[in-house]
């Protein structure tokens, strides 16, 4: 329940409802035809990849209403993958030798943070302390390719290699603000891979659900980890790892589930199959219970992200697509209500032909980034920001008017 007050004079109670009022900023390109977003911070700054007039893809930063070309490390292409609230950006770039290099961008400068001795590397994410998580490619003595994670500190310049759980490869998926990194790694023999947590000095295997495979996808500030793990029969279930215990989240009646994200309240989202495994639904897992978030009138849905407010984004199928319309639309879920953002954008901007249901970003203040295809064939972005509901404006104006009247009555003379 929300209470809206016009100062102390007029108060009204409105029932809980989803965010349905938005303001939108269209994000164009660097001169080419294509822009794709990878990350969004809580200041509404967006990073990703955009094509320029030479049709090269460059990392970009959208800030202050402008699209900034971040350049490269000597090669022809680059891409941004993460940004923190201080505006530090990370990603990858081709070097002058054609190899992949990891970069950290700040204060108008792109810095090469590729670990020494590796063939290729890229940065994936950066936390609020400026700690970076990334990937690297090396070769063993016999020439075999090995994938390893690494971390880098923007304050000290120190780089730490993330090892493995005994096998040849490890992969990074996420980093939290204490510097804990999660992902998955091969075990000895490389036949199995398990989720891990790396705390800066040591790697902890998070266990399994009886099968040979598991992987972590996200971690919150408390160190809670979510991901997916196989059962002895090969089925995949979403898991929650907390305080050393791996919990099977279960399903919504079917045999499969996967977790995509977790917020700092310990709420997790993903998708799980219904009985029969013919359809699956976006879920919210909270306090040991999995809840079906429903659809937009169709059969299936999938949650992709959740913020600290408990708001969820993902895609859901609609009931009756119009001719030429895709049946998977982006949704925004808040206070028990699922809103169709694809329809909202297409109603608001007649230049939009379609919205990518799989490329949606959400920050902790409720802003959303969508990727749209225009009727021209070009692809661009929209940054949606919550706007006060009309009731809020009306109550605020009523409060101002009442306050003005009171002041007039109290004026001497």
Buried (B, 14 or more C-beta within 10 A) or exposed (E): EEEBEBBEBBEBEEEEBBBEEBEBBBBEBBBBBBBBBBBBBBBBBBBBBBBBEEEBBBBBBBBEEEBBBBBBBBBBBBBBBBBBEBBBBBBBBBBEEEBBBBBBBBEEEBBEBBBEEBEBBBBBBBBBBBBBBBBBBBEEEEEEEBBBBBBBBBEEEEBBBBBBBBBBBBBBBBBBBBBBBBBBBBBEEEEBBBBBBBEEEEBBBBBBBEBBBBBBBBBBBBBBBBBBBBBEEEBBBBBBBBEEEBBBBBBBEBBBBBBBBBBBBBBBBBBBBBEEEEBBBBBBBBEEEBBBBBBBBBBBBBBBBBBBBBBBBBBBBBEEBEEEBBBBBBBBBBBEBBBBBBBBBBEEEEEBBBBBBEBBBBBBBBBBBBBBBBEEEBBBBBBBBBBEBEBBEBBBEBBBEBBEEEEEEEEEE
